[in-house]
Amino acid sequence: MVSLREFFLDDLLKFNCIVMDPYTEVYSLSFFFNILLKFPQLSHTAVSPGGQLIGFILGKIDSNESVESNIENGHICALSVSDNYRRLGLATRLMESFTDTVESHGAWYMDLYARERNKAAIKLYESLGFVKYRWLPNFYRDDNGYDMRKPLKCDVGKQSLKGSWFDRFVLWWVDNMN
Ligand SMILES: CC(C)(COP(=O)(O)OP(=O)(O)OC[C@H]1O[C@@H](n2cnc3c(N)ncnc32)[C@H](O)[C@@H]1OP(=O)(O)O)[C@@H](O)C(=O)NCCC(=O)NCCS
């Protein structure tokens, strides 16, 4: 059976087969180190019965100090599942464990960025309750992106989804023109 466990620093030496996917976000080693040391409870790996690393999620907590109170949100930096283990619910399990942790931390919402072309990931996130919050033209070197959000229990009035009218109009325009 596939098991989930915390992402350890030495897993960085074992996940080449997963991060080579063109849709997987790759960061510098210092970025990975920083996130794993600061938020060790937020990043997890999926491990096969044979002990092989077959998926991971890397996340952090961000603070939004531009509003009256100090609202925190969980941010997913990267999520990936090995080719041979896709469509088995692994990404869903990794996302659910991340959600439980940030929710117990008192975060208001979760967010992430996805490539416009990455239909599989967008479908996954929508199946988990994320919505497209903003369209981000040329966010990636070779693609546009979406900022996607999911309000959590703390955000009773779904304030985190109330973007500007301009962002809502652009989203509507992009969805209807594609
Ligand atoms: C996107 C990704 C993480 C999905 O992982 P996964 O373990 O296969 O996802 P799950 O099995 O939990 O899928 C849950 C649901 O997401 C949707 N989904 C996942 N992959 C899909 C695909 N290729 N096409 C269409 N829908 C898909 C489906 O609704 C699926 O439910 P179903 O299998 O009952 O139809 C995986 O394809 C991957 O690692 N891709 C490369 C890296 C990447 O894109 N990361 C996200 C960057 S934003």
PDBQT file of the ligand as one rigid body, heavy atoms in Angstrom, charges set to zero:
ROOT
HETATM    1  C1  LIG A 201      -1.802  16.709 -11.845  1.00  0.00    +0.000 C 
HETATM    2  C2  LIG A 201      -1.322  15.479 -11.039  1.00  0.00    +0.000 C 
HETATM    3  C3  LIG A 201      -0.628  15.953  -9.758  1.00  0.00    +0.000 C 
HETATM    4  C4  LIG A 201      -2.537  14.598 -10.683  1.00  0.00    +0.000 C 
HETATM    5  O1  LIG A 201      -2.104  13.535  -9.856  1.00  0.00    +0.000 OA
HETATM    6  P1  LIG A 201      -2.978  12.202  -9.680  1.00  0.00    +0.000 P 
HETATM    7  O2  LIG A 201      -2.442  11.450  -8.500  1.00  0.00    +0.000 OA
HETATM    8  O3  LIG A 201      -3.025  11.465 -10.952  1.00  0.00    +0.000 OA
HETATM    9  O4  LIG A 201      -4.419  12.811  -9.350  1.00  0.00    +0.000 OA
HETATM   10  P2  LIG A 201      -5.668  12.042  -8.707  1.00  0.00    +0.000 P 
HETATM   11  O5  LIG A 201      -5.585  10.576  -9.029  1.00  0.00    +0.000 OA
HETATM   12  O6  LIG A 201      -5.781  12.404  -7.270  1.00  0.00    +0.000 OA
HETATM   13  O7  LIG A 201      -6.872  12.694  -9.546  1.00  0.00    +0.000 OA
HETATM   14  C5  LIG A 201      -8.024  13.235  -8.948  1.00  0.00    +0.000 C 
HETATM   15  C6  LIG A 201      -8.905  13.842 -10.020  1.00  0.00    +0.000 C 
HETATM   16  O8  LIG A 201      -8.210  14.880 -10.703  1.00  0.00    +0.000 OA
HETATM   17  C7  LIG A 201      -8.606  14.899 -12.105  1.00  0.00    +0.000 C 
HETATM   18  N1  LIG A 201      -7.467  14.481 -12.943  1.00  0.00    +0.000 N 
HETATM   19  C8  LIG A 201      -6.241  14.074 -12.541  1.00  0.00    +0.000 A 
HETATM   20  N2  LIG A 201      -5.462  13.810 -13.614  1.00  0.00    +0.000 NA
HETATM   21  C9  LIG A 201      -6.204  14.052 -14.712  1.00  0.00    +0.000 A 
HETATM   22  C10 LIG A 201      -5.949  13.959 -16.121  1.00  0.00    +0.000 A 
HETATM   23  N3  LIG A 201      -4.762  13.551 -16.611  1.00  0.00    +0.000 N 
HETATM   24  N4  LIG A 201      -6.934  14.297 -16.966  1.00  0.00    +0.000 NA
HETATM   25  C11 LIG A 201      -8.146  14.708 -16.504  1.00  0.00    +0.000 A 
HETATM   26  N5  LIG A 201      -8.459  14.814 -15.176  1.00  0.00    +0.000 NA
HETATM   27  C12 LIG A 201      -7.490  14.488 -14.295  1.00  0.00    +0.000 A 
HETATM   28  C13 LIG A 201      -9.712  13.855 -12.209  1.00  0.00    +0.000 C 
HETATM   29  O9  LIG A 201     -10.924  14.502 -11.915  1.00  0.00    +0.000 OA
HETATM   30  C14 LIG A 201      -9.333  12.869 -11.093  1.00  0.00    +0.000 C 
HETATM   31  O10 LIG A 201     -10.421  12.094 -10.642  1.00  0.00    +0.000 OA
HETATM   32  P3  LIG A 201     -10.739  10.702 -11.419  1.00  0.00    +0.000 P 
HETATM   33  O11 LIG A 201      -9.452   9.976 -11.575  1.00  0.00    +0.000 OA
HETATM   34  O12 LIG A 201     -11.712  10.026 -10.476  1.00  0.00    +0.000 OA
HETATM   35  O13 LIG A 201     -11.344  11.097 -12.744  1.00  0.00    +0.000 OA
HETATM   36  C15 LIG A 201      -0.333  14.606 -11.898  1.00  0.00    +0.000 C 
HETATM   37  O14 LIG A 201      -0.906  14.399 -13.173  1.00  0.00    +0.000 OA
HETATM   38  C16 LIG A 201       1.022  15.234 -12.063  1.00  0.00    +0.000 C 
HETATM   39  O15 LIG A 201       1.910  15.033 -11.220  1.00  0.00    +0.000 OA
HETATM   40  N6  LIG A 201       1.231  16.017 -13.151  1.00  0.00    +0.000 N 
HETATM   41  C17 LIG A 201       2.520  16.655 -13.428  1.00  0.00    +0.000 C 
HETATM   42  C18 LIG A 201       2.855  17.736 -12.413  1.00  0.00    +0.000 C 
HETATM   43  C19 LIG A 201       1.743  18.747 -12.273  1.00  0.00    +0.000 C 
HETATM   44  O16 LIG A 201       1.031  19.088 -13.217  1.00  0.00    +0.000 OA
HETATM   45  N7  LIG A 201       1.595  19.283 -11.047  1.00  0.00    +0.000 N 
HETATM   46  C20 LIG A 201       0.635  20.333 -10.753  1.00  0.00    +0.000 C 
HETATM   47  C21 LIG A 201       1.253  21.670 -11.027  1.00  0.00    +0.000 C 
HETATM   48  S1  LIG A 201       0.123  22.996 -10.737  1.00  0.00    +0.000 SA
ENDROOT
TORSDOF 0
